[in-house]
Amino acid sequence: MKIELLKNFIVEFNKTTSIYSFHTTETDGELIFQQLYQIKV
């Protein structure tokens, strides 16, 4: 269950990252991902 949710989340996250790639750095994306991942787990 958690793996499926995480996969879906990563897909959505990657879509968002590609849209805002020119506005955010990789570091910011990683920090956001870590925060959201901790909330979901």
Chimera marker file (.cmm) of the C-alpha trace (Angstrom):
<marker_set name="trace">
<marker id="1" x="0.000" y="0.000" z="0.000" r="1" g="1" b="0" radius="0.5"/>
<marker id="2" x="2.612" y="2.526" z="1.101" r="1" g="1" b="0" radius="0.5"/>
<marker id="3" x="4.817" y="1.705" z="-1.883" r="1" g="1" b="0" radius="0.5"/>
<marker id="4" x="1.951" y="2.364" z="-4.316" r="1" g="1" b="0" radius="0.5"/>
<marker id="5" x="1.120" y="5.646" z="-2.593" r="1" g="1" b="0" radius="0.5"/>
<marker id="6" x="4.774" y="6.645" z="-2.669" r="1" g="1" b="0" radius="0.5"/>
<marker id="7" x="5.031" y="5.790" z="-6.369" r="1" g="1" b="0" radius="0.5"/>
<marker id="8" x="1.974" y="7.907" z="-7.168" r="1" g="1" b="0" radius="0.5"/>
<marker id="9" x="3.332" y="10.724" z="-5.032" r="1" g="1" b="0" radius="0.5"/>
<marker id="10" x="6.708" y="10.628" z="-6.798" r="1" g="1" b="0" radius="0.5"/>
<marker id="11" x="4.971" y="10.787" z="-10.188" r="1" g="1" b="0" radius="0.5"/>
<marker id="12" x="2.951" y="13.830" z="-9.111" r="1" g="1" b="0" radius="0.5"/>
<marker id="13" x="6.041" y="15.373" z="-7.539" r="1" g="1" b="0" radius="0.5"/>
<marker id="14" x="8.021" y="14.908" z="-10.751" r="1" g="1" b="0" radius="0.5"/>
<marker id="15" x="5.230" y="16.552" z="-12.758" r="1" g="1" b="0" radius="0.5"/>
<marker id="16" x="5.254" y="19.516" z="-10.399" r="1" g="1" b="0" radius="0.5"/>
<marker id="17" x="9.045" y="19.679" z="-10.457" r="1" g="1" b="0" radius="0.5"/>
<marker id="18" x="9.125" y="19.726" z="-14.263" r="1" g="1" b="0" radius="0.5"/>
<marker id="19" x="6.589" y="22.565" z="-14.307" r="1" g="1" b="0" radius="0.5"/>
<marker id="20" x="8.482" y="24.670" z="-11.775" r="1" g="1" b="0" radius="0.5"/>
<marker id="21" x="11.997" y="23.531" z="-12.690" r="1" g="1" b="0" radius="0.5"/>
<marker id="22" x="12.982" y="27.079" z="-13.620" r="1" g="1" b="0" radius="0.5"/>
<marker id="23" x="11.668" y="28.503" z="-10.349" r="1" g="1" b="0" radius="0.5"/>
<marker id="24" x="13.087" y="26.022" z="-7.828" r="1" g="1" b="0" radius="0.5"/>
<marker id="25" x="16.453" y="24.418" z="-7.291" r="1" g="1" b="0" radius="0.5"/>
<marker id="26" x="17.039" y="20.706" z="-6.832" r="1" g="1" b="0" radius="0.5"/>
<marker id="27" x="17.854" y="21.324" z="-3.185" r="1" g="1" b="0" radius="0.5"/>
<marker id="28" x="14.507" y="23.030" z="-2.602" r="1" g="1" b="0" radius="0.5"/>
<marker id="29" x="12.738" y="20.144" z="-4.320" r="1" g="1" b="0" radius="0.5"/>
<marker id="30" x="14.524" y="17.631" z="-2.133" r="1" g="1" b="0" radius="0.5"/>
<marker id="31" x="13.612" y="19.528" z="1.027" r="1" g="1" b="0" radius="0.5"/>
<marker id="32" x="9.962" y="19.727" z="-0.034" r="1" g="1" b="0" radius="0.5"/>
<marker id="33" x="9.954" y="16.029" z="-0.926" r="1" g="1" b="0" radius="0.5"/>
<marker id="34" x="11.463" y="15.074" z="2.438" r="1" g="1" b="0" radius="0.5"/>
<marker id="35" x="8.878" y="17.136" z="4.321" r="1" g="1" b="0" radius="0.5"/>
<marker id="36" x="5.924" y="15.703" z="2.382" r="1" g="1" b="0" radius="0.5"/>
<marker id="37" x="7.348" y="12.181" z="2.614" r="1" g="1" b="0" radius="0.5"/>
<marker id="38" x="7.592" y="12.462" z="6.396" r="1" g="1" b="0" radius="0.5"/>
<marker id="39" x="3.960" y="13.621" z="6.552" r="1" g="1" b="0" radius="0.5"/>
<marker id="40" x="2.756" y="10.665" z="4.457" r="1" g="1" b="0" radius="0.5"/>
<marker id="41" x="4.773" y="8.092" z="6.445" r="1" g="1" b="0" radius="0.5"/>
<link id1="1" id2="2" r="1" g="1" b="0" radius="0.2"/>
<link id1="2" id2="3" r="1" g="1" b="0" radius="0.2"/>
<link id1="3" id2="4" r="1" g="1" b="0" radius="0.2"/>
<link id1="4" id2="5" r="1" g="1" b="0" radius="0.2"/>
<link id1="5" id2="6" r="1" g="1" b="0" radius="0.2"/>
<link id1="6" id2="7" r="1" g="1" b="0" radius="0.2"/>
<link id1="7" id2="8" r="1" g="1" b="0" radius="0.2"/>
<link id1="8" id2="9" r="1" g="1" b="0" radius="0.2"/>
<link id1="9" id2="10" r="1" g="1" b="0" radius="0.2"/>
<link id1="10" id2="11" r="1" g="1" b="0" radius="0.2"/>
<link id1="11" id2="12" r="1" g="1" b="0" radius="0.2"/>
<link id1="12" id2="13" r="1" g="1" b="0" radius="0.2"/>
<link id1="13" id2="14" r="1" g="1" b="0" radius="0.2"/>
<link id1="14" id2="15" r="1" g="1" b="0" radius="0.2"/>
<link id1="15" id2="16" r="1" g="1" b="0" radius="0.2"/>
<link id1="16" id2="17" r="1" g="1" b="0" radius="0.2"/>
<link id1="17" id2="18" r="1" g="1" b="0" radius="0.2"/>
<link id1="18" id2="19" r="1" g="1" b="0" radius="0.2"/>
<link id1="19" id2="20" r="1" g="1" b="0" radius="0.2"/>
<link id1="20" id2="21" r="1" g="1" b="0" radius="0.2"/>
<link id1="21" id2="22" r="1" g="1" b="0" radius="0.2"/>
<link id1="22" id2="23" r="1" g="1" b="0" radius="0.2"/>
<link id1="23" id2="24" r="1" g="1" b="0" radius="0.2"/>
<link id1="24" id2="25" r="1" g="1" b="0" radius="0.2"/>
<link id1="25" id2="26" r="1" g="1" b="0" radius="0.2"/>
<link id1="26" id2="27" r="1" g="1" b="0" radius="0.2"/>
<link id1="27" id2="28" r="1" g="1" b="0" radius="0.2"/>
<link id1="28" id2="29" r="1" g="1" b="0" radius="0.2"/>
<link id1="29" id2="30" r="1" g="1" b="0" radius="0.2"/>
<link id1="30" id2="31" r="1" g="1" b="0" radius="0.2"/>
<link id1="31" id2="32" r="1" g="1" b="0" radius="0.2"/>
<link id1="32" id2="33" r="1" g="1" b="0" radius="0.2"/>
<link id1="33" id2="34" r="1" g="1" b="0" radius="0.2"/>
<link id1="34" id2="35" r="1" g="1" b="0" radius="0.2"/>
<link id1="35" id2="36" r="1" g="1" b="0" radius="0.2"/>
<link id1="36" id2="37" r="1" g="1" b="0" radius="0.2"/>
<link id1="37" id2="38" r="1" g="1" b="0" radius="0.2"/>
<link id1="38" id2="39" r="1" g="1" b="0" radius="0.2"/>
<link id1="39" id2="40" r="1" g="1" b="0" radius="0.2"/>
<link id1="40" id2="41" r="1" g="1" b="0" radius="0.2"/>
</marker_set>
